[in-house]
């Protein structure tokens, strides 16, 4: 979400009262905003550039407020204050009007056909007799920047130009010319430049260089002239210096050039509505005429109001409240949406002002009603619909495999989903055209050019970063790769892969082969041709000739394993042989595997065979809560389950299944808690036999009939003996002795200590920082469980180097947050600390 920074004192002055920080935070929350930070200009500079650069900066308190990305009317102080005042019923929402010029024709902007090749659309308006102060001027400029970064998409969709109308004369011409034919003095420059020279000049400008790519490859550049040939602007790069606005400006001509006309209209409406309150006639905007190449004319700004109708029942139902139609209309009016009941049933007519371009659906109106009502005021209710969630089968299979592969002695790694083209092609001795890779159109770094098509490069790079660790290195990863697929609507698909490598002085092919056999054993796939799995010799440029095999499951290829080619090992900066296995695990999620991984509710079966059976046991319905055949019994159980998920404990158990069986039919909807529990336990029917045993008895057995005369001889043990009791006591003693011996033996084993290898990037403030002193400061950080390793200086740019230092930590004693906090405490020389690499040992 965009963040708006406003001066606290200026904000309180505009609101007409002061608030404590807590009160204003609460007000923001009520209005649907968030007070993100309370800071000052000095504190911001000190945090980003150091204390020495912050001297002389302002100490005025700034409020950083998070604003929803589609609320363009809240991106400046004026709109924010106006919205809060209307919300607090201290002000009526203003009505914006478009007016004709007091004298003469409206200003005219003529668009020529040459602009179609670059930015074909333009809109314009005039703020007449406006009064600027320094605060208003700063807010005016800041709103332009906020809109440029937000709806304008960094000027690629819309570019805003503001000009002092008294220094130029219409009609204005918006055209496009070759860059060599354009010459003018740009804003804040002392001489004229051609457009070609400006492109070279601004390539080093920290602000404008980000916008050059929009037009620099075009054969013509857009340009706006007045009737005297004076350049107003060269959108979307820079305005002309001749027409720049100042505190003395009284009449402002605003033009927006765009590739998206709808966005241009919204941006123009926002600019004029936010600052028209400072005109001599508040909230009025002077119209301008735009002439298109085909001769059509349009009048801007539109400042269009539209009306929507919806029912009060819709809002009450969606929000979960029960308010009258008039009350809902009042709530919407507080959100700058003038509303009134039409008198037809519960219908409400809502007027959408030009400042609320975010309202495009009835749900947007409903959301504003909920904000005005107050989310904290909405009563908690039990959902009318219950759903049972299951883990995604592929993820469940992945988790199960991870546990068993770790138990097999392999360490899991987690690598980036993006990599370089070289990683998946050249380094693996393949051509990039054969990889089916999805390419990033505008990659920021050479390390992230494509989505990975194999997990192998990531594991090899992990080994390369941990070459000094004790051998052998056994790593695995189960994650997604991305492959092009024209059959998919997005042109690509994710595929879950399993990859493992063994790095040692010997290739260790037998280790990888054994891991494959263990994996297939876990997946319950037999080693056999046909329905099982088998491997057969194969050729692959990544693997050593004659040392590669292809894996087949049900006669379909799912992966490869073998010894990596020496060229591949060398290109990843490794020195010892390595074996690898990679295969797709999605084919194993067939019907059988999926039924084992999900809690499907069994469908009702049709009985086609009848077998002679004994009479079924009587259905037990008597429980500790009462008889489940009665209303009272279900009511007692419903009260018991009101704050519980299960009958006993925090997981499903045999107590739940016994109680489930005691209920003869699905409970009615009136017992919502029982109904929720009943549907949930019903999903465990396939694995109910494996659930934990119950701790106590909840379903009561049938009371046996009492008899005084008929006593069976079978009920009397005529040969009972005290020896049975003695044998039971002796068996219990032996069991306890063995358990004690096992516990003593287990306690003598040393506990495994979890450790991690961390690589830290420590950045200085500038090139004047003494890096030796910086390293001494870092190594002076001492903690129990922390061991510093080797370090080196890595060039960053412009003569600045960063310190890259490694360490080994015990996970239970030292965390990365503790390290970063301890190192950044040396604020005189340390700017920031980043974790460059993190690996479990």
C-alpha positions in Angstrom: 0.0 0.0 0.0 1.2 3.5 -0.7 2.4 5.5 2.3 1.5 9.2 2.8 3.8 11.3 5.0 2.1 14.4 6.6 3.3 16.8 9.2 1.5 16.2 12.4 1.0 19.8 13.4 -0.2 20.8 9.9 -2.6 17.9 9.9 -4.1 18.7 13.3 -4.5 22.4 12.3 -6.4 21.3 9.2 -8.6 18.9 11.3 -9.4 21.7 13.8 -8.2 19.8 16.9 -5.2 17.9 18.3 -5.1 14.2 19.0 -2.7 12.0 21.0 -0.8 9.4 19.0 -3.1 6.7 20.3 -6.3 8.6 19.5 -5.1 9.4 15.9 -4.1 5.7 15.4 -7.6 4.7 16.5 -9.2 7.3 14.1 -7.2 5.9 11.2 -8.3 2.4 12.0 -11.9 3.4 12.1 -11.5 5.1 8.7 -9.9 2.0 7.2 -6.3 3.4 7.3 -3.2 2.4 9.3 -0.8 4.8 11.1 2.4 3.0 10.1 5.0 5.1 11.7 5.6 8.2 13.8 8.9 9.7 12.9 10.6 13.0 11.7 12.7 14.0 8.8 15.8 14.0 10.9 15.2 10.5 12.1 14.6 9.2 8.6 17.9 10.7 7.3 19.8 9.5 10.3 18.4 6.0 9.8 19.2 5.9 6.1 22.4 8.0 5.8 23.8 8.3 9.3 23.8 10.9 12.0 26.3 13.1 10.3 24.0 13.7 7.3 21.0 14.3 9.6 22.4 17.5 11.2 20.2 20.5 10.3 17.2 18.4 9.3 13.8 19.2 10.6 12.6 17.7 13.9 8.9 18.2 13.0 6.8 15.1 13.7 5.7 13.2 10.6 2.9 10.7 10.5 3.4 7.9 7.9 -0.1 6.6 7.0 -0.8 3.5 4.9 -3.5 4.2 2.3 -5.3 1.6 0.2 -3.8 1.4 -3.2 -7.1 2.4 -5.0 -7.9 5.4 -2.8 -6.2 8.0 -4.9 -8.2 10.7 -3.1 -6.3 10.1 0.1 -2.8 10.5 -1.3 -2.4 14.1 -0.1 -3.1 16.1 3.0 -6.1 17.9 1.4 -7.9 14.7 0.5 -7.0 13.0 3.8 -8.3 15.9 5.8 -11.5 16.2 3.7 -12.2 12.4 4.1 -11.7 12.5 7.9 -13.8 15.6 8.4 -16.7 14.1 6.4 -16.3 10.8 8.3 -16.5 12.6 11.6 -19.6 14.5 10.4 -17.8 17.9 10.7 -18.1 18.6 7.0 -20.4 17.8 4.2 -18.8 16.2 1.1 -18.1 19.1 -1.3 -19.7 19.1 -4.8 -17.2 19.7 -7.6 -18.3 21.8 -10.6 -16.8 22.3 -14.0 -17.3 26.0 -15.2 -16.7 27.9 -18.4 -14.1 30.7 -18.5 -15.3 34.0 -17.2 -14.3 35.6 -20.4 -13.4 34.2 -23.8 -13.2 30.6 -25.1 -11.8 27.7 -23.0 -8.1 26.8 -23.4 -7.6 24.4 -26.3 -5.2 21.5 -26.6 -4.8 20.2 -30.2 -3.6 16.6 -30.7 -1.8 15.8 -34.0 -1.8 12.3 -35.6 2.0 11.9 -35.0 1.3 11.2 -31.3 -0.3 7.9 -32.2 3.1 6.2 -32.3 4.0 7.1 -28.7 1.3 8.5 -26.4 -2.0 9.1 -28.3 -4.2 10.5 -25.5 -4.2 13.8 -23.7 -6.6 15.7 -21.3 -6.4 19.1 -19.7 -8.0 21.5 -17.2 -7.3 24.9 -15.6 -7.3 25.9 -11.9 -8.2 29.6 -12.0 -7.2 32.1 -9.3 -5.5 29.6 -7.0 -3.6 30.7 -3.9 -0.4 28.7 -3.0 1.5 28.7 0.3 4.7 26.8 0.8 2.8 23.9 2.4 0.1 23.8 -0.4 2.8 24.0 -3.1 4.7 21.1 -1.5 1.5 19.0 -1.3 0.7 19.8 -4.9 4.0 18.5 -6.1 3.9 15.5 -3.8 0.5 14.4 -5.1 1.9 14.4 -8.6 4.7 12.1 -7.5 2.3 9.8 -5.6 0.0 9.5 -8.6 3.0 8.9 -10.9 4.2 6.0 -8.8 0.7 4.6 -8.3 -2.0 4.7 -10.9 0.3 6.2 -13.6 2.6 3.1 -13.2 5.8 5.2 -13.1 4.6 7.5 -15.9 4.3 4.6 -18.4 0.5 5.0 -18.5 0.0 8.7 -17.6 2.4 11.7 -17.2 1.2 14.9 -15.5 2.4 18.3 -16.5 1.6 21.5 -14.5 2.3 25.0 -15.9 1.9 28.7 -15.0 -0.8 29.7 -17.5 0.1 33.4 -17.3 3.5 32.6 -18.9 2.1 30.8 -21.9 -0.7 31.3 -24.4 -3.0 28.9 -26.1 -4.1 27.1 -28.1 -1.6 24.4 -27.3 -0.3 21.7 -29.6 0.5 18.2 -28.6 2.6 16.5 -31.3 5.5 14.2 -31.8 8.9 14.9 -33.5 12.2 13.3 -34.0 14.5 13.9 -31.0 17.0 15.9 -33.1 14.2 18.4 -34.0 13.3 19.2 -30.4 15.2 21.8 -28.5 14.2 23.7 -25.3 15.5 24.6 -21.8 14.3 21.9 -19.4 13.2 22.5 -15.8 15.9 23.8 -13.5 18.5 24.0 -16.3 20.4 27.1 -17.5 20.6 26.4 -21.2 18.8 24.7 -24.1 19.2 21.0 -25.0 18.0 18.8 -27.8 16.0 15.8 -26.8 18.9 13.5 -27.7 21.2 15.5 -25.4 18.6 15.4 -22.6 18.5 11.6 -22.8 22.3 11.5 -22.3 22.1 14.2 -19.5 19.4 12.4 -17.5 21.0 8.9 -17.7 22.9 9.8 -14.5 20.0 11.5 -12.8 18.8 9.5 -9.8 15.2 10.5 -10.4 14.5 10.9 -14.1 16.7 8.1 -15.4 13.9 5.6 -14.4 11.6 7.1 -17.0 13.9 7.3 -20.1 13.2 3.8 -21.3 9.5 4.8 -22.0 10.3 6.8 -25.1 14.1 6.5 -25.8 13.7 3.8 -28.4 10.8 5.6 -30.2 11.5 7.3 -33.6 9.6 10.4 -32.4 9.3 12.0 -28.9 6.0 13.6 -27.7 6.2 17.4 -27.2 3.7 20.1 -26.2 4.0 23.7 -27.6 2.0 26.9 -27.0 0.9 29.2 -29.8 4.3 31.0 -29.7 6.3 27.8 -30.1 7.3 27.7 -26.4 7.8 24.1 -25.1 5.6 23.3 -22.2 6.9 19.8 -21.7 8.4 16.7 -23.2 6.2 14.0 -21.6 6.8 11.7 -19.8 10.4 13.0 -19.0 10.5 16.7 -18.1 8.7 20.0 -18.2 10.0 23.2 -19.8 11.6 25.8 -17.5 9.7 28.6 -19.0 6.2 27.6 -17.7 7.2 26.2 -14.2 4.9 27.0 -11.4 5.9 28.9 -8.2 4.3 30.3 -5.0 3.2 33.3 -7.0 1.4 31.3 -9.7 -2.4 32.2 -9.8 -3.6 30.2 -12.8 -2.4 26.6 -13.4 -2.8 24.7 -16.7 -2.7 21.0 -16.1 -2.2 18.5 -18.9 -2.0 14.7 -18.8 -0.6 12.7 -21.7 -1.3 9.0 -21.7 -1.5 5.6 -23.3 -4.6 4.8 -21.3 -7.4 7.4 -21.6 -9.4 6.1 -18.6 -6.4 6.5 -16.3 -5.7 9.9 -17.7 -9.3 11.1 -16.8 -9.0 9.7 -13.3 -5.6 11.4 -12.7 -6.9 14.7 -14.0 -10.0 14.5 -11.8 -7.8 13.8 -8.7 -5.4 16.7 -9.4 -8.2 19.3 -9.8 -10.6 18.1 -7.1 -7.9 17.9 -4.4 -6.6 21.5 -5.0 -9.7 23.3 -6.3 -10.6 24.2 -2.7 -7.8 26.8 -2.9 -9.3 28.6 -5.9 -11.2 31.9 -5.4 -14.4 29.9 -6.1 -13.8 26.7 -4.1 -14.3 23.4 -5.7 -14.8 24.8 -9.2 -12.6 23.9 -12.2 -12.3 25.7 -15.5 -12.9 23.5 -18.4 -10.5 22.9 -21.3 -11.2 21.7 -24.8 -9.2 18.8 -26.4 -9.2 18.4 -30.2 -8.4 15.0 -31.6 -6.7 14.3 -34.9 -10.1 13.1 -36.4 -11.6 16.5 -35.6 -13.7 15.3 -32.6 -13.6 17.5 -29.5 -14.0 16.6 -25.8 -14.4 18.9 -22.8 -12.3 18.0 -19.7 -12.3 17.5 -16.8 -15.3 15.3 -16.8 -16.0 15.4 -13.0 -18.7 12.9 -13.6 -21.2 11.9 -10.8 -23.0 8.6 -11.2 -25.8 6.9 -9.2 -26.1 3.3 -8.2 -29.0 1.5 -6.5 -28.7 -1.4 -4.1 -30.8 -2.9 -1.3 -30.2 -2.5 2.4 -30.7 -6.3 2.8 -27.7 -6.9 0.5 -25.5 -4.7 2.8 -26.9 -6.2 6.0 -26.4 -9.8 4.7 -22.9 -9.2 3.4 -21.6 -7.3 6.4 -23.4 -9.3 9.0 -25.4 -6.5 10.6 -29.1 -5.6 10.9 -29.5 -1.8 10.3 -32.3 0.2 8.8 -32.2 1.6 5.3 -31.9 5.2 6.6 -29.1 4.2 9.0 -27.1 2.5 6.1 -27.6 5.7 4.0 -26.1 7.7 6.9 -23.1 5.4 7.1 -22.4 5.7 3.3 -22.7 9.5 3.4 -19.9 9.5 6.0 -17.7 7.8 3.4 -18.3 10.7 0.9 -21.0 8.7 -0.9 -24.2 10.8 -0.7 -27.0 8.3 -0.1 -30.7 8.3 0.6 -33.5 5.8 0.8 -35.7 5.8 -2.3 -38.8 4.7 -0.5 -39.1 1.6 -2.7 -38.8 -1.3 -0.3 -35.3 -1.2 1.2 -33.7 0.4 -1.9 -30.8 2.9 -1.4 -29.6 5.4 -4.0 -25.9 6.1 -3.8 -24.1 8.9 -5.6 -20.5 8.2 -6.6 -18.4 11.4 -6.7 -15.5 11.9 -9.2 -13.0 11.4 -6.4 -14.1 7.8 -5.8 -13.0 6.0 -8.9 -12.3 3.0 -6.7 -16.1 2.3 -6.5 -16.8 0.0 -9.4 -19.2 -2.6 -7.9 -21.9 -3.0 -5.2 -19.3 -4.8 -3.1 -17.2 -1.6 -2.9 -20.2 0.2 -1.5 -20.8 -2.6 0.9 -17.2 -2.4 2.1 -17.5 1.4 2.8 -20.7 0.7 4.8 -18.8 -1.9 6.9 -15.9 0.6 7.5 -18.3 3.3 8.6 -20.2 0.9 10.9 -16.9 -0.2 12.4 -15.4 -3.7 12.0 -15.1 -4.0 15.8 -18.8 -3.3 16.2 -19.9 -6.3 14.0 -21.1 -9.1 16.3 -19.4 -12.4 16.2 -21.6 -15.1 14.8 -21.2 -18.8 14.0 -20.8 -19.5 10.3 -23.9 -21.1 8.8 -21.8 -23.3 6.5 -19.0 -25.6 7.7 -16.3 -26.9 5.5 -13.7 -29.5 6.1 -10.2 -28.7 4.9 -7.7 -31.3 3.7 -4.0 -30.9 3.0 -3.2 -30.7 -0.7 -2.3 -34.3 -1.6 0.9 -33.3 -3.5 2.1 -31.3 -0.5 1.3 -34.1 1.9 3.3 -36.6 -0.2 6.2 -34.1 -0.3 6.2 -33.7 3.5 6.2 -37.5 4.0 9.1 -37.9 1.6 11.1 -35.1 3.2 10.9 -36.8 6.6 12.1 -40.2 5.3 14.8 -38.8 3.1 16.2 -36.9 6.1 16.1 -40.1 8.1 18.1 -41.7 5.3 21.0 -39.3 6.1 20.4 -36.6 3.5 20.2 -32.9 4.3 17.5 -30.8 2.7 18.3 -27.6 0.9 16.0 -24.9 -0.3 17.1 -22.8 -3.3 15.7 -20.0 -5.4 13.1 -20.7 -8.0 14.9 -18.3 -10.4 18.4 -18.8 -11.8 20.6 -17.7 -14.7 20.4 -19.1 -18.2 24.0 -20.4 -17.7 23.0 -22.5 -14.7 20.4 -24.6 -16.6 22.1 -24.7 -20.0 25.8 -24.1 -20.4 26.9 -25.4 -17.0 24.8 -28.6 -17.6 26.2 -29.0 -21.2 22.8 -28.3 -22.7 21.4 -25.7 -25.1 19.0 -23.1 -23.7 16.5 -23.8 -26.5 16.2 -27.4 -25.3 15.3 -26.5 -21.7 11.7 -25.3 -22.1 12.6 -22.5 -19.8 10.3 -19.5 -19.0 12.4 -16.3 -19.4 12.1 -13.2 -17.3 11.4 -10.3 -19.7 13.3 -7.6 -17.7 15.6 -9.4 -15.2 17.2 -7.2 -12.5 20.4 -9.4 -12.2 22.1 -12.0 -14.3 21.4 -14.5 -11.4 17.7 -14.4 -12.0 17.0 -14.6 -15.7 14.8 -17.7 -16.0 12.6 -20.0 -13.9 14.5 -23.1 -13.1 13.7 -26.2 -15.2 15.8 -28.5 -13.0 16.7 -28.7 -9.3 20.2 -29.9 -9.9 22.1 -26.5 -10.4 20.8 -25.2 -7.1 22.1 -28.2 -5.2 25.5 -28.1 -7.0 25.8 -24.4 -6.1 24.9 -25.3 -2.5 27.7 -27.9 -2.4 30.1 -25.3 -4.0 29.3 -22.9 -1.2 30.0 -25.6 1.4 33.1 -27.3 -0.1 35.0 -27.0 3.2 32.4 -29.0 5.1 33.3 -32.6 6.0 32.7 -35.2 3.3 30.5 -36.8 2.1 27.9 -34.1 1.3 24.5 -35.6 0.8 21.8 -33.1 -0.1 18.3 -33.3 -1.5 15.5 -30.9 -2.4 11.8 -31.4 -3.2 10.4 -28.4 -4.9 8.8 -27.1 -8.1 10.3 -26.4 -11.5 8.6 -24.4 -14.2 8.3 -25.7 -17.8 6.7 -24.2 -20.9 3.4 -25.8 -21.8 1.3 -24.5 -24.6 -1.7 -26.4 -23.4 -1.9 -24.3 -20.2 -3.7 -21.0 -20.2 -0.6 -19.2 -18.9 1.8 -21.0 -21.3 3.7 -22.8 -18.5 3.2 -25.3 -15.7 4.7 -26.2 -12.3 6.1 -29.7 -11.8 7.1 -31.1 -8.4 10.6 -32.7 -8.6 12.8 -34.6 -6.2 16.6 -34.2 -6.6 19.4 -35.6 -4.6 23.2 -35.5 -4.9 26.1 -37.4 -3.3 29.5 -35.6 -3.3 32.6 -37.4 -2.1 36.0 -38.7 -3.1 34.3 -41.5 -5.0 31.2 -41.1 -7.2 29.0 -43.1 -4.9 26.5 -44.2 -7.6 25.5 -47.1 -5.4 24.4 -44.6 -2.7 22.1 -42.7 -5.1 20.8 -45.9 -6.5 20.0 -47.1 -3.0 18.2 -43.9 -2.3 16.1 -44.4 -5.4 15.2 -47.9 -4.2 14.3 -46.6 -0.8 12.1 -43.8 -2.3 10.3 -46.4 -4.4 9.8 -48.5 -1.4 8.2 -45.6 0.4 6.0 -45.0 -2.6 5.0 -48.7 -2.6 6.2 -49.2 -6.1 7.8 -52.6 -6.8 11.0 -53.2 -8.7 9.5 -54.8 -11.8 8.8 -54.0 -15.4 5.3 -53.2 -16.4 3.4 -52.0 -13.4 6.5 -51.4 -11.3 9.7 -49.4 -11.8 13.0 -50.2 -13.5 16.1 -48.3 -14.8 17.9 -48.7 -18.1 21.0 -47.2 -19.6 20.6 -43.8 -21.2 22.6 -41.0 -22.7 22.5 -37.5 -21.3 25.1 -34.8 -21.8 24.9 -33.8 -18.1 26.1 -37.2 -17.0 29.3 -39.2 -17.6 29.0 -41.5 -20.7 28.0 -45.0 -19.7 27.1 -43.9 -16.2 23.6 -42.6 -16.7 20.3 -44.4 -16.3 16.7 -43.4 -17.0 14.0 -44.2 -14.5 10.8 -45.8 -15.7 7.6 -46.2 -13.7 4.7 -48.1 -15.4 6.8 -47.9 -18.7 6.8 -44.0 -18.5 10.0 -42.1 -17.9 10.0 -40.1 -14.7 13.7 -39.1 -14.2 17.4 -39.9 -14.5 20.2 -40.8 -12.2 24.0 -41.2 -12.7 27.5 -39.8 -12.3 27.8 -36.2 -13.4 30.1 -35.3 -16.3 33.5 -33.9 -15.2 32.8 -30.7 -17.2 29.6 -30.1 -15.2 31.5 -30.6 -11.9 34.2 -28.2 -13.0 31.8 -25.5 -14.2 30.2 -25.4 -10.8 33.7 -25.0 -9.2 33.8 -28.5 -7.7 36.8 -30.8 -7.6 35.4 -34.2 -6.7 33.0 -36.7 -8.4 29.3 -36.4 -7.8 26.3 -38.6 -8.4 22.8 -37.2 -8.8 19.2 -38.3 -9.0 16.3 -36.2 -10.2 12.7 -37.4 -10.9 9.2 -36.1 -11.1 7.0 -37.2 -8.1 3.6 -36.1 -9.5 3.0 -39.4 -11.4 2.9 -41.2 -8.0 -0.2 -39.3 -7.1 -2.5 -41.8 -8.8 -5.8 -43.0 -7.6 -4.2 -45.3 -5.0 -1.8 -42.7 -3.6 -4.4 -40.0 -3.5 -6.9 -42.0 -1.6 -4.3 -42.7 1.0 -3.4 -39.0 1.4 -6.9 -37.5 1.7 -9.8 -38.0 4.1 -12.5 -38.6 1.5 -16.0 -39.2 2.7 -16.9 -42.6 1.4 -19.8 -42.7 -1.0 -22.7 -44.8 -0.2 -22.1 -48.3 -1.5 -24.8 -50.4 -3.3 -25.0 -53.9 -1.6 -25.2 -56.4 -4.4 -24.4 -59.6 -2.4 -26.0 -60.8 0.8 -24.1 -63.1 3.1 -25.5 -65.0 6.0 -24.4 -63.1 9.0 -25.1 -63.0 12.7 -27.5 -60.4 14.0 -25.8 -57.0 14.4 -25.1 -55.9 17.9 -27.6 -53.4 19.3 -26.9 -49.8 18.5 -25.6 -48.0 21.6 -27.0 -44.5 21.9 -26.6 -43.9 25.7 -23.7 -41.7 26.5 -22.4 -39.6 29.3 -24.3 -36.7 27.8 -27.6 -38.6 27.6 -29.4 -40.6 25.0 -28.4 -39.5 21.5 -31.9 -40.4 20.3 -33.3 -37.6 22.3 -33.3 -33.8 22.0 -31.9 -33.4 25.5 -28.9 -35.6 24.7 -28.0 -33.7 21.6 -28.4 -30.4 23.4 -26.0 -31.5 26.1 -23.4 -32.6 23.5 -23.9 -29.4 21.6 -23.1 -27.3 24.7 -20.1 -29.5 25.4 -18.7 -28.9 21.8 -19.3 -25.2 21.8 -15.7 -24.5 22.6 -14.1 -27.8 21.6 -13.1 -29.4 18.3 -13.0 -33.0 19.6 -14.6 -35.0 22.4 -11.2 -35.6 24.0 -7.9 -33.7 23.6 -6.9 -31.7 20.5 -6.9 -34.4 17.8 -9.4 -36.9 16.6 -9.4 -40.1 18.6 -11.5 -43.3 19.2 -13.6 -41.3 21.6 -14.9 -39.2 18.6 -15.6 -42.3 16.5 -17.5 -44.0 19.4 -19.6 -40.9 20.0 -20.1 -40.6 16.2 -21.5 -44.2 16.1 -23.8 -43.4 19.0 -25.6 -40.8 16.9 -28.1 -42.7 14.8 -28.5 -40.0 12.1 -26.9 -36.6 11.1 -27.9 -34.1 13.8 -30.3 -31.2 12.8 -28.9 -27.8 11.9 -30.2 -26.3 15.2 -27.3 -28.1 16.9 -24.6 -26.2 15.0 -21.7 -27.3 17.1 -22.6 -31.0 16.9 -23.2 -30.6 13.2 -19.8 -29.1 12.7 -18.1 -31.9 14.8 -20.2 -34.6 13.1 -19.1 -33.6 9.5 -15.5 -33.3 10.6 -15.4 -36.8 12.2 -17.2 -38.2 9.2 -14.1 -37.3 7.1 -12.0 -39.7 9.2 -13.9 -42.9 8.3 -11.1 -44.3 6.1 -8.6 -44.2 8.9 -10.7 -44.5 12.0 -9.0 -47.7 13.0 -5.6 -45.9 13.3 -6.8 -43.0 15.5 -5.5 -42.8 19.1 -7.3 -44.7 21.8 -9.8 -43.0 24.0 -8.7 -42.0 27.5 -12.1 -42.7 29.0 -15.4 -44.2 28.1 -18.1 -41.8 26.8 -20.5 -44.3 25.3 -22.2 -46.4 28.0 -22.7 -50.2 27.5 -26.1 -51.8 27.7 -27.1 -52.8 31.2 -27.2 -56.6 31.3 -30.4 -58.1 32.6 -30.2 -59.1 36.3 -30.9 -62.7 37.2 -31.0 -64.3 40.7 -31.9 -67.8 39.8 -30.1 -68.7 36.6 -26.4 -68.8 37.3 -24.2 -70.5 34.7 -21.4 -72.7 35.7 -19.2 -71.0 33.1 -19.3 -67.8 35.2 -17.5 -69.5 38.1 -13.8 -70.2 38.0 -13.6 -73.5 39.9 -9.8 -73.7 39.4 -8.7 -70.2 40.2 -5.3 -69.8 41.8 -3.2 -67.2 43.5 -0.3 -68.0 41.2 -1.8 -66.0 38.4 -1.6 -62.8 40.5 2.1 -63.6 41.4 3.0 -64.1 37.8 1.4 -60.8 36.8 3.3 -58.9 39.5 6.6 -60.6 38.4 6.0 -59.6 34.7 5.3 -56.0 35.7 8.5 -55.9 37.8 10.6 -57.2 34.8 9.0 -54.7 32.4 9.7 -51.8 34.7 13.3 -52.9 35.2 13.9 -53.1 31.4 12.3 -49.7 30.8 14.6 -48.2 33.5 17.6 -49.8 31.8 16.6 -48.4 28.4 16.1 -44.9 29.8 19.5 -44.9 31.5 21.2 -46.1 28.3 19.4 -43.5 26.2 20.3 -40.7 28.6 24.1 -41.4 28.2 24.0 -40.7 24.4 25.1 -37.1 23.6 22.3 -34.9 22.3 22.7 -33.7 18.8 23.3 -30.0 18.5 21.7 -28.3 15.5 24.1 -25.9 13.8 23.9 -23.6 10.9 26.5 -21.9 8.6 25.7 -18.3 8.0 27.3 -15.9 5.5 26.8 -12.2 6.4 27.1 -9.1 4.2 28.1 -6.1 6.3 27.8 -2.8 4.4 29.7 0.4 5.5 28.3 3.9 5.1 30.8 5.1 2.5 34.2 4.5 1.0 35.9 6.4 3.9 35.0 3.7 6.4 38.0 1.8 7.7 37.1 -1.8 6.8 39.8 -3.3 9.2 38.1 -1.5 12.1 34.7 -2.6 10.8 35.9 -6.2 10.8 37.3 -5.9 14.3 34.0 -4.5 15.5 32.1 -7.5 13.9 34.5 -10.1 15.3 34.2 -8.4 18.7 30.6 -9.7 18.9 30.8 -12.7 21.2 28.0 -15.1 22.1 27.8 -18.6 23.5 27.4 -20.9 20.4 29.0 -18.4 17.9 32.2 -19.1 16.0 33.5 -16.6 13.5 35.1 -17.9 10.2 36.8 -16.5 7.2 36.1 -13.1 5.7 36.8 -11.1 2.5 36.0 -7.7 1.0 33.6 -7.7 -1.9 33.4 -4.6 -4.2 29.9 -3.0 -4.3 30.5 0.0 -6.6 32.0 3.5 -6.7 35.0 2.4 -4.6 32.8 1.0 -1.8 33.4 -2.5 -0.5 31.4 -4.6 1.8 32.6 -7.1 4.4 31.5 -10.7 3.7 32.2 -12.9 6.8 31.1 -16.4 7.7 30.2 -17.9 11.0 28.8 -21.1 12.5 26.1 -20.9 15.1 24.2 -23.2 17.4 20.6 -22.8 16.4 19.2 -23.0 20.0 21.6 -20.3 21.2 22.2 -17.8 18.4 19.7 -16.4 15.8 20.2 -14.2 12.8 18.2 -11.4 14.4 20.6 -11.4 17.4 23.6 -11.2 15.1 22.1 -8.4 13.0 21.1 -6.4 16.1 24.6 -6.8 17.7 26.5 -5.8 14.5 24.3 -2.8 13.6 24.9 -1.5 17.1 28.2 -0.2 15.7 26.3 2.5 13.8 29.3 4.7 13.2 30.7 2.3 10.7 28.0 -0.2 9.9 25.1 0.8 7.6 23.3 -2.5 7.3 23.7 -6.3 7.7 22.2 -8.9 5.3 22.2 -12.7 5.4 23.8 -13.7 2.1 23.6 -17.5 2.7 22.1 -19.8 5.4 22.7 -23.5 5.4 21.9 -26.2 8.0 24.8 -28.3 9.0 
